[in-house]
Amino acid sequence: FKEIYIPQENAAEGKLVTGIDVYTPQNLKELVKHLQGSVKLTPLPKENILQNLERAYDVDFADVKGQPVARRALEIAAAGGHSILLMGAPGCGKTMLARRLVTILPPVTEAEALEITKIYSIANLLPDGERVMVERPFRSPHHSVSASALLGGGSYPRPGEVTLSHNGVLFLDELPEFERYTLEMLRQPLEDGEVNISRVRASVSYPSRFVLVAAQNPCPCGYLGDKVHRCSCKQKDIDNYRRKISGPLLDRIDMQINLVRVEYGELKDKAAGESSREIRKRVVAARNRQLERFAGNGIYCNGQMTRREVVQYCVMDETAQNVLGKYFTALHLSARSHDRILKVARTIADLEGSEKITASHIAEAIQLRTSISS
């Protein structure tokens, strides 16, 4: 095709299309006259979608008090595209931290902006007058969300939350409150980065590469292990609560962090913490290393590596191999856990500018994956 005709309502999107002339006739009558040659329409001008992509967020990591381990884990998640579970008592900052993750993700590329825009256009969720979606999406569905709303569905399949969060963040708060069946449906997009929807009228595949941030209390009452409030739960109730999240799903979550109550001294400290802008600089530098490493492979960050890439790119020194082998046996880790630890360790090494994965990188990756169970 050399030219295409679209409604004037879609002109903002049409300006983004390259390699083809895009026209926006007022109506079919004008289109016919143009095709007959009695009226000459002018094609839409092309726009550079990369201009003015810098976004000023109304939240910042500088606002966060305490929680150094969680801050570090979220930086690693942003740098490598890793999933993360935050567990802690009410009020310890799980939601506050999760909502700031998007502020340290790298700016969207032109290709990512177009992908996001197309998804929101298909879902009829593109904001009025919005030329292109230049922000990474942050989606936070309620725990009552249905499987079709989360994964996508309908007679003519529409994108669900996992696709609407593509190239951004999917935040699932109060994870055990979601229907178990609904959560199990996350396993495919977490593993493959896409979701397949089959209906009688159509079958489609939508992209779903997102950073998953899940949050939950440690027990039904929320205060297991808290220094101030006493847990009122029976062990049986705690076990049942934890079992709402299946082992196979937990195995697909790269980092599982236990948050503690922020101390009063940390709250009254008036010194601002490290800003999102400063953290993002390190994240972008680490992502650039990954883009160079995976150039031409269709992979953009460490979290997307398959088993083949893990073997090829997660090179450890001898000490690191010994550390991983020791903990693999002691903690009865699965093969999937082994690979996900290596992916996180690769990201930690990238943040430090290290070519090889060292024992300290492996140790930190293991700690960030097992802090809840330990």
matplotlib code that plots the C-alpha trace (Angstrom):
import matplotlib.pyplot as plt

x = [0.0, 1.1, -1.7, -4.4, -7.6, -8.8, -11.4, -10.4, -10.8, -7.7, -5.6, -3.3, -2.4, -2.1, 0.6, 2.8, 2.7, 5.8, 6.4, 2.9, 0.7, -2.2, -5.3, -8.3, -11.3, -14.3, -16.7, -17.1, -18.3, -15.0, -13.1, -14.8, -14.1, -10.5, -10.2, -12.0, -9.5, -12.0, -10.8, -7.2, -6.6, -3.3, -1.6, -1.0, 2.3, 4.6, 5.5, 8.6, 7.2, 10.4, 10.1, 9.1, 9.0, 10.5, 7.8, 7.6, 6.0, 4.0, 5.7, 9.4, 11.6, 13.0, 9.7, 10.3, 11.7, 13.6, 13.1, 16.7, 16.3, 13.0, 14.4, 17.4, 15.1, 12.9, 16.0, 17.1, 13.5, 13.5, 17.0, 16.4, 12.6, 12.2, 9.0, 8.8, 6.6, 6.5, 5.3, 4.8, 2.3, -0.2, 1.4, 5.0, 5.0, 4.2, 1.9, 4.0, 7.0, 5.1, 3.7, 7.2, 8.6, 7.4, 9.4, 12.7, 12.0, 13.9, 12.1, 10.0, 11.6, 9.8, 8.9, 7.6, 5.5, 3.9, 3.2, 1.5, -0.5, -1.7, -2.8, -4.8, -6.3, -7.5, -9.0, -10.6, -8.7, -6.5, -7.1, -8.9, -6.4, -3.5, -1.2, 0.9, 1.2, 4.6, 4.3, 4.9, 1.5, 0.9, -2.1, -3.5, -6.7, -8.8, -8.6, -12.2, -11.0, -12.2, -9.9, -11.1, -10.6, -7.1, -6.0, -8.4, -11.5, -14.9, -16.5, -14.0, -11.0, -10.0, -6.8, -6.8, -4.8, -1.7, -1.6, -2.6, 0.5, 2.8, 6.1, 5.0, 4.0, 1.3, 0.6, -1.5, -2.2, -3.5, -2.4, -4.0, -7.4, -7.5, -9.2, -6.7, -7.9, -7.3, -3.8, -2.9, -3.7, -0.7, 1.7, 1.7, 2.3, 5.0, 6.8, 6.2, 5.6, 2.4, -1.1, -3.2, -6.9, -9.1, -12.8, -15.3, -15.0, -11.3, -8.0, -5.4, -2.1, -1.4, 2.0, 2.3, 5.8, 5.4, 7.1, 4.9, 4.8, 2.7, 2.0, 0.5, 0.3, 2.2, -1.0, -4.8, -4.6, -1.5, 0.8, 2.8, 6.4, 5.4, 7.3, 4.3, 1.1, 0.6, -0.5, -3.9, -3.9, -3.6, -0.9, -3.5, -5.0, -1.5, -0.8, -4.1, -3.5, -0.1, -1.3, -3.7, -0.6, 0.5, 4.1, 4.3, 3.3, 5.6, 8.4, 7.9, 8.4, 12.1, 12.4, 10.3, 11.0, 9.9, 9.3, 9.7, 8.0, 9.8, 11.4, 10.5, 14.0, 13.7, 10.4, 11.5, 14.7, 14.1, 16.9, 15.5, 16.3, 17.8, 15.6, 14.0, 16.1, 19.4, 18.2, 16.9, 20.4, 21.8, 18.8, 19.3, 23.0, 22.3, 19.6, 21.9, 24.4, 21.6, 20.5, 24.0, 24.3, 21.0, 21.2, 19.4, 18.0, 14.6, 15.4, 15.6, 16.3, 17.7, 14.3, 13.3, 16.2, 15.3, 17.3, 19.6, 20.5, 21.0, 23.6, 25.2, 25.3, 25.2, 28.9, 30.0, 33.5, 34.3, 33.5, 30.1, 29.4, 30.3, 28.0, 25.0, 25.6, 25.7, 22.4, 20.7, 21.1, 20.5, 17.3, 16.0, 15.6, 13.9, 15.5, 13.3, 14.5, 18.1, 17.7, 15.8, 18.5, 21.0, 18.9, 18.7, 22.5, 23.2, 21.2, 23.1, 26.4, 25.1, 24.3, 27.9, 29.4, 30.8, 31.2, 31.2, 28.8, 30.6, 29.8, 28.5, 26.0, 24.8, 24.5, 22.4, 20.1, 19.5, 18.8, 16.3, 14.5, 14.3, 13.9, 10.3, 10.8, 13.8]
y = [0.0, 3.5, 5.4, 4.8, 6.7, 6.9, 8.9, 12.4, 11.2, 9.0, 11.8, 12.0, 8.3, 8.6, 11.2, 8.5, 6.1, 6.1, 4.9, 5.5, 8.6, 8.9, 10.9, 11.9, 12.8, 14.4, 11.9, 9.2, 11.8, 13.7, 10.5, 9.5, 13.0, 12.6, 9.2, 10.6, 13.5, 16.4, 17.1, 16.8, 15.9, 16.6, 13.7, 14.2, 15.6, 13.1, 13.7, 12.9, 11.0, 11.1, 14.8, 15.9, 12.4, 13.4, 13.1, 14.8, 12.4, 13.6, 10.8, 10.2, 7.7, 10.6, 10.5, 6.9, 6.6, 3.5, 0.2, 0.0, -3.6, -3.0, 0.1, -1.9, -4.7, -2.3, -0.7, -4.2, -5.0, -1.8, -2.4, -6.0, -6.2, -8.6, -9.5, -8.8, -9.7, -7.3, -8.8, -6.8, -5.5, -2.8, 0.6, -0.5, 1.1, -1.7, 0.4, 3.5, 1.7, 0.0, 3.2, 4.7, 1.9, 3.5, 6.6, 4.8, 2.8, 3.9, 6.4, 4.7, 4.1, 5.0, 1.4, 1.0, 4.1, 2.9, -0.5, 1.1, 3.5, 0.7, -1.4, 1.5, 2.4, -1.2, -1.1, 2.2, 3.7, 6.2, 9.6, 12.2, 14.2, 12.0, 11.6, 8.9, 7.2, 8.5, 7.2, 3.6, 2.3, 1.6, -0.7, -1.7, -3.9, -4.6, -8.1, -8.8, -8.6, -11.5, -13.8, -12.3, -8.7, -9.6, -11.7, -10.3, -11.6, -11.0, -12.2, -10.2, -10.5, -7.2, -6.6, -7.3, -5.8, -7.9, -6.3, -2.8, -2.9, -4.0, -2.1, -0.8, -2.1, -4.4, -3.9, -6.6, -5.5, -7.9, -10.8, -13.6, -11.9, -12.6, -15.7, -18.5, -19.4, -15.8, -15.7, -19.0, -17.4, -15.1, -18.0, -17.8, -14.1, -14.1, -16.9, -16.0, -12.3, -12.7, -13.9, -16.1, -15.7, -18.1, -17.4, -18.8, -15.7, -15.0, -16.0, -13.4, -13.0, -9.8, -8.7, -8.7, -7.9, -6.0, -5.7, -7.5, -6.0, -8.0, -7.1, -9.0, -9.2, -11.9, -13.4, -12.8, -10.2, -8.7, -8.5, -11.7, -10.8, -7.2, -5.5, -3.5, -5.5, -9.0, -11.5, -13.0, -15.8, -19.5, -21.3, -23.2, -19.9, -18.6, -21.7, -21.6, -17.9, -18.5, -21.5, -19.2, -18.4, -21.6, -22.8, -22.6, -19.0, -18.0, -19.8, -17.3, -14.3, -13.3, -11.5, -12.0, -9.3, -9.1, -5.5, -4.4, -1.6, 1.8, 3.0, 6.4, 7.7, 7.1, 8.8, 12.0, 12.2, 15.3, 14.5, 13.5, 10.0, 9.3, 10.7, 8.7, 10.7, 9.5, 5.9, 6.0, 7.0, 3.7, 1.8, 3.3, 2.6, -1.1, -1.3, 0.1, -2.7, -5.2, -3.7, -3.9, -7.5, -8.7, -6.6, -8.5, -11.2, -9.7, -9.4, -6.1, -6.9, -9.7, -10.7, -11.8, -14.3, -17.9, -20.9, -20.6, -17.0, -17.7, -20.3, -17.9, -14.6, -15.5, -16.3, -16.9, -17.1, -20.3, -18.9, -17.8, -21.3, -22.8, -20.4, -21.1, -24.8, -24.8, -22.9, -24.8, -28.0, -26.5, -24.7, -27.4, -24.9, -25.7, -25.4, -22.3, -20.8, -21.5, -19.6, -16.7, -16.2, -16.1, -13.5, -11.3, -11.7, -10.7, -7.5, -6.8, -7.3, -4.9, -2.2, -2.5, -2.6, -6.1, -8.5, -11.6, -12.6, -12.8, -14.6, -11.4, -11.0, -14.5, -14.1, -11.0, -12.5, -15.5, -13.3, -11.2, -14.3, -16.2, -13.4, -14.3, -18.0, -17.5]
z = [0.0, -0.8, 1.0, 3.5, 4.5, 8.1, 10.1, 11.2, 14.8, 14.3, 12.8, 15.8, 15.4, 11.7, 12.0, 13.6, 10.6, 8.5, 4.9, 3.7, 3.0, 5.5, 4.6, 6.7, 4.6, 6.3, 4.9, 2.2, -0.3, 0.0, -0.2, -3.5, -5.0, -4.0, -5.7, -8.8, -8.9, -8.4, -4.9, -3.8, -0.1, 1.6, 3.5, 7.2, 8.2, 10.0, 13.6, 15.6, 18.5, 20.5, 21.1, 24.6, 26.1, 29.4, 32.1, 35.4, 37.9, 41.0, 43.1, 43.7, 45.4, 47.4, 49.4, 50.6, 54.2, 55.1, 53.3, 51.7, 50.7, 48.9, 47.2, 46.0, 44.7, 42.8, 41.2, 40.1, 38.8, 36.7, 35.4, 34.3, 33.8, 36.8, 38.7, 42.4, 45.4, 48.4, 51.6, 54.8, 57.4, 56.6, 56.5, 55.8, 52.4, 49.8, 47.7, 48.0, 46.7, 43.9, 42.6, 42.3, 40.2, 37.0, 37.8, 37.5, 34.4, 31.2, 28.9, 26.3, 22.9, 19.7, 19.1, 22.7, 22.4, 19.2, 20.8, 23.8, 21.6, 19.3, 22.3, 23.9, 20.6, 20.1, 23.6, 22.9, 25.9, 24.1, 25.9, 23.8, 21.7, 22.7, 19.8, 21.3, 24.7, 25.8, 29.4, 30.5, 31.8, 35.4, 35.9, 39.2, 38.8, 41.9, 43.4, 42.2, 38.5, 36.4, 34.4, 31.1, 32.3, 33.5, 30.4, 27.8, 26.2, 24.7, 21.5, 19.6, 22.0, 23.5, 25.5, 29.2, 32.0, 31.2, 27.8, 28.9, 31.2, 28.3, 28.5, 31.9, 35.4, 36.5, 40.2, 42.0, 45.5, 48.1, 46.0, 48.0, 47.6, 43.8, 42.6, 42.4, 38.9, 37.8, 39.2, 37.6, 34.2, 34.8, 34.3, 30.5, 30.1, 32.8, 31.0, 27.4, 27.3, 25.4, 25.9, 23.5, 23.4, 21.5, 20.8, 18.3, 16.1, 16.4, 18.0, 18.8, 20.5, 22.4, 23.8, 27.6, 28.6, 31.9, 35.2, 37.8, 41.2, 43.7, 47.3, 50.2, 53.9, 55.7, 57.2, 57.3, 60.1, 58.5, 61.5, 61.5, 62.5, 63.3, 66.1, 67.4, 66.7, 67.8, 65.2, 66.0, 63.4, 64.0, 62.1, 60.1, 58.9, 58.0, 56.0, 54.2, 53.4, 51.9, 49.9, 48.0, 45.8, 44.1, 44.0, 40.2, 40.2, 43.0, 41.2, 38.3, 40.6, 40.5, 43.8, 47.0, 49.6, 53.2, 54.3, 57.9, 59.8, 59.3, 62.5, 64.0, 63.5, 59.8, 59.6, 61.3, 59.3, 57.1, 54.7, 51.3, 50.0, 46.7, 43.9, 41.1, 38.6, 40.1, 40.3, 36.8, 35.5, 36.8, 35.4, 32.0, 32.0, 32.9, 30.2, 27.6, 28.4, 27.9, 24.6, 23.3, 24.5, 23.0, 19.8, 17.0, 19.3, 19.9, 23.6, 25.4, 29.0, 31.2, 32.5, 28.9, 28.5, 27.7, 28.9, 25.9, 26.6, 30.3, 29.4, 26.9, 28.8, 32.5, 32.8, 36.4, 37.9, 39.8, 43.2, 42.0, 40.6, 44.0, 45.9, 43.5, 43.7, 47.5, 47.8, 45.0, 47.0, 50.5, 49.5, 47.1, 44.3, 41.0, 37.6, 37.0, 40.3, 39.2, 36.0, 37.5, 40.1, 37.3, 35.5, 38.5, 39.2, 35.6, 36.2, 39.5, 37.5, 34.8, 37.4, 38.6, 35.1, 35.6, 32.7, 34.8, 37.5, 40.9, 44.1, 45.6, 42.7, 43.2, 47.0, 46.6, 44.0, 46.2, 49.2, 47.2, 46.1, 49.4, 52.0, 52.6, 53.0, 55.2]

ax = plt.figure().add_subplot(projection="3d")
ax.plot(x, y, z, "-o")
ax.set_aspect("equal")
plt.show()
